[in-house]
Amino acid sequence: MPKIKEIERTPNPDAMRFVLGEPLTNGVTKSYENASDAENDELASALFSIDHVINVYYVDKYVTVTQDGDAVWSELLRQLAPPIREATPQTDAVEDEEVHATKEVQETDDPRLQEINQMLDEQVRPYLLADGGGLKILGLDGNRLKVHYQGACGTCPTATSGTLYAIESMVKRIDPEIQVISV
């Protein structure tokens, strides 16, 4: 059973990140936006059964839970802690192949998209993870790069402004014609 070492605020006022003493997964990222997506995941299902939980995102020693904004954190944290403490490490967890990029993006021969995905892996995703979230590339439609924020970043006010602007600035170094949109 993992011990909760810390509970950290994220830039998103509706998300908290739990830092555990031992990893739940060994580098495998799990991202769920609703209870039906999480039905085969014991931890995520338990968290979604708690009122006001709208997103569960976890990897290694970090579990991020996002609420709908209608709960008081001090009360909600008391409900979230037991299922997180009772979670069993998933040593055999398998990564959703499309957690960071769709199959189409992974299999593309477009050098721009390949370079963008690598840049995001190296320069963006580690920082988003530190804030309790992630980023998935949905595709490149002409010159429109579609991305989807995960975890705490999904409903964070700064994700659709500051972070998106920063990502677009980096992407424009690869191709100045590309516009980044969050969906």
C-alpha positions in Angstrom: 0.0 0.0 0.0 1.5 3.3 -1.0 2.1 6.0 1.6 1.0 9.5 0.8 4.1 11.6 1.4 2.7 15.0 0.3 -0.4 16.6 -1.1 0.5 19.4 -3.5 -1.5 22.2 -5.0 -1.2 22.5 -8.8 -1.6 25.7 -10.9 -5.2 24.5 -11.4 -7.2 25.4 -8.3 -9.5 22.4 -9.0 -6.7 19.8 -9.0 -4.5 18.3 -6.3 -1.4 16.1 -6.8 -0.7 13.3 -4.3 3.0 12.4 -4.0 3.5 8.8 -2.9 6.3 7.0 -1.1 6.5 4.3 -3.8 5.4 4.2 -7.4 2.0 2.9 -8.5 3.3 2.3 -12.0 6.8 2.0 -13.4 6.7 4.9 -15.9 3.2 4.0 -17.2 0.8 6.9 -17.5 -2.9 6.5 -16.8 -5.3 9.3 -17.8 -9.1 9.1 -17.3 -11.7 11.8 -18.0 -14.7 9.9 -16.7 -15.8 6.9 -14.8 -16.7 4.8 -17.8 -13.2 5.2 -19.2 -11.8 4.0 -15.8 -14.1 1.0 -15.3 -11.1 -1.4 -15.7 -8.9 0.5 -13.4 -9.5 -0.2 -9.7 -7.9 3.0 -8.3 -9.5 5.4 -10.9 -12.9 3.7 -10.4 -12.7 4.2 -6.7 -11.8 7.8 -7.1 -14.5 8.5 -9.6 -17.0 7.0 -7.2 -16.4 10.0 -5.0 -18.7 13.0 -5.7 -17.1 15.9 -7.6 -14.2 13.9 -9.1 -14.0 14.7 -12.8 -10.5 13.5 -13.8 -7.9 11.1 -12.6 -4.3 11.1 -13.9 -1.4 9.1 -12.5 2.1 8.0 -13.3 4.8 6.5 -11.1 4.6 8.2 -7.6 2.1 10.9 -8.6 -1.7 10.8 -8.6 -3.6 13.9 -9.7 -7.3 14.3 -9.0 -9.4 17.1 -10.5 -12.7 18.1 -9.1 -15.6 20.0 -10.6 -15.1 23.1 -8.5 -18.1 22.5 -6.2 -16.3 20.6 -3.4 -14.3 22.0 -0.5 -10.8 20.6 -0.8 -10.3 19.9 2.9 -13.4 17.6 2.9 -12.6 16.0 -0.5 -9.0 15.2 0.4 -10.2 13.1 3.4 -12.3 11.1 1.0 -9.6 10.7 -1.7 -6.8 9.6 0.7 -8.1 6.1 1.6 -8.5 4.7 -2.0 -5.1 6.2 -2.9 -3.5 4.6 0.2 -5.2 1.3 -0.5 -4.1 1.2 -4.2 -1.9 -1.8 -5.2 1.2 -1.0 -7.2 0.7 -2.0 -10.8 4.0 -3.6 -11.6 2.4 -5.2 -14.8 0.6 -2.0 -15.9 0.5 -1.6 -19.6 0.6 1.9 -21.1 -2.3 3.1 -23.2 -0.5 3.3 -26.5 -2.3 6.5 -27.3 -1.8 8.3 -23.9 0.7 10.9 -25.4 -0.2 10.8 -29.1 -2.8 9.1 -31.3 -1.9 6.1 -33.4 -2.0 8.3 -36.4 0.5 10.7 -34.9 2.8 7.9 -33.8 2.8 6.3 -37.3 3.1 9.5 -39.3 5.9 10.1 -41.8 5.4 13.8 -41.5 8.8 15.1 -40.2 7.2 18.2 -38.6 4.9 16.0 -36.5 7.7 13.7 -35.5 9.9 16.7 -34.4 7.0 18.3 -32.6 6.3 15.1 -30.6 9.9 14.8 -29.7 10.1 18.5 -28.6 7.0 18.0 -26.4 8.6 14.9 -24.9 11.8 16.7 -24.0 10.6 20.3 -23.3 7.0 20.4 -22.3 5.6 17.1 -20.9 8.1 16.9 -18.0 6.9 20.4 -16.8 3.3 19.5 -17.2 3.8 16.3 -15.2 5.4 18.4 -12.4 2.1 20.4 -12.4 0.0 17.2 -12.3 -0.9 16.8 -16.0 0.1 15.9 -19.5 -0.5 16.6 -23.1 -1.7 14.4 -26.0 -1.2 15.2 -29.7 -4.4 14.4 -31.5 -3.1 15.3 -35.0 -2.0 17.8 -37.5 -4.8 18.9 -39.9 -3.1 21.0 -42.5 -1.3 23.6 -40.4 -3.5 23.1 -37.3 -1.9 21.0 -34.5 -4.6 19.7 -32.3 -3.6 18.9 -28.7 -5.5 17.7 -25.6 -4.5 18.6 -22.1 -4.7 15.8 -19.5 -4.9 15.6 -15.7 -4.7 19.0 -13.9 -3.9 20.7 -17.2 -7.3 19.7 -18.6 -9.3 22.3 -16.8 -6.5 24.7 -15.9 -7.1 28.3 -16.8 -3.4 28.8 -17.7 -3.2 25.8 -20.0 -5.4 27.4 -22.7 -3.5 30.7 -22.5 0.1 30.8 -21.2 1.1 27.1 -21.8 -0.7 26.9 -25.2 1.0 30.1 -26.3 4.4 28.8 -25.2 3.9 25.5 -27.0 2.8 27.4 -30.1 6.0 29.5 -29.9 8.1 26.4 -29.8 6.2 24.7 -32.6 6.6 27.8 -34.8 10.4 27.2 -34.7 9.7 24.0 -36.5 7.1 25.4 -38.9 6.0 29.1 -38.6 2.7 28.3 -40.3 1.4 25.9 -37.6 -1.3 27.0 -35.3 -1.8 25.1 -32.1 -5.4 24.5 -30.8 -6.5 22.8 -27.6 -9.5 20.5 -27.9 
